[in-house]
Amino acid sequence: QTLVEQLSTYPRYIVLCGRYEGFDKRVIDILKPIELSIGDYVLNGGEVAAMVFVDSVIRMIPGVLGDADSSLHDSFSRGNRILEYPQY
């Protein structure tokens, strides 16, 4: 969450989505990108992971959520490391 909050301040991104085994090592060696993981499991490609990244970052941008303070009270925000209580 801390990284997402930091990345939400960047003006733009280029998201590269790997397929199957990922990228040719030269892409990583030359571009030296920030590599992110959304978990330890296998996806068909990086597109779904990219959507998770985009969704988590845009929530931090002022004006995206209905209430500007909503993201401050989410699980994992402001140093919280636990999930919220059950919603009914």
C-alpha positions in Angstrom: 0.0 0.0 0.0 2.9 2.4 0.8 4.3 1.8 -2.7 0.8 2.4 -4.3 0.5 5.7 -2.4 3.9 6.7 -3.7 3.2 5.7 -7.3 -0.1 7.6 -7.3 1.9 10.8 -7.3 3.7 10.0 -10.6 2.4 11.8 -13.7 2.4 8.8 -16.0 3.3 5.1 -16.3 4.2 2.6 -18.9 2.9 -0.9 -18.0 4.5 -3.9 -19.7 2.5 -7.0 -19.4 4.4 -10.3 -19.6 3.0 -13.4 -21.3 3.8 -17.0 -20.3 7.4 -16.9 -18.9 7.6 -13.1 -18.8 10.0 -11.0 -20.8 13.2 -11.4 -22.6 15.9 -10.7 -20.0 17.2 -7.8 -22.2 14.0 -5.8 -21.5 14.8 -5.9 -17.8 18.5 -5.3 -18.2 18.0 -2.3 -20.5 14.9 -0.6 -19.2 15.5 -1.4 -15.5 11.8 -1.2 -14.7 10.1 -1.4 -11.3 8.9 -5.0 -11.1 5.7 -5.6 -9.2 4.0 -8.8 -8.1 0.4 -9.1 -7.0 0.9 -12.5 -5.4 2.3 -16.0 -5.7 0.1 -17.6 -8.3 0.1 -18.0 -12.1 -2.0 -15.9 -14.5 -2.2 -16.4 -18.3 -0.7 -13.0 -18.8 0.1 -9.7 -17.2 -3.1 -7.9 -18.3 -5.1 -8.8 -15.2 -2.2 -8.0 -12.9 -2.0 -4.6 -14.7 -5.6 -3.9 -14.0 -5.1 -4.6 -10.3 -2.2 -2.2 -10.4 -4.2 0.5 -12.1 -7.2 0.1 -9.9 -5.1 0.3 -6.7 -3.2 3.4 -7.9 -6.2 5.4 -9.2 -8.0 5.0 -5.8 -5.3 7.2 -4.3 -5.8 10.1 -6.9 -7.9 12.9 -5.4 -11.4 13.1 -7.0 -11.5 9.4 -8.1 -13.5 8.2 -5.1 -16.7 9.9 -4.0 -15.2 10.9 -0.6 -11.6 12.2 -0.7 -10.9 10.6 2.7 -12.3 7.1 1.8 -8.9 5.7 0.9 -7.3 6.9 4.1 -9.6 4.6 6.1 -9.2 1.5 3.9 -7.4 -1.7 5.2 -3.7 -1.4 4.9 -3.7 2.4 4.7 -1.8 4.6 7.1 0.3 1.7 8.4 -2.7 -0.7 9.1 -1.7 -4.3 8.4 -5.0 -6.0 9.1 -8.2 -6.4 7.1 -11.3 -4.5 8.0 -14.2 -6.0 10.0 -16.9 -8.0 8.1 -19.4 -5.9 6.1 -23.1 -6.6 6.5 
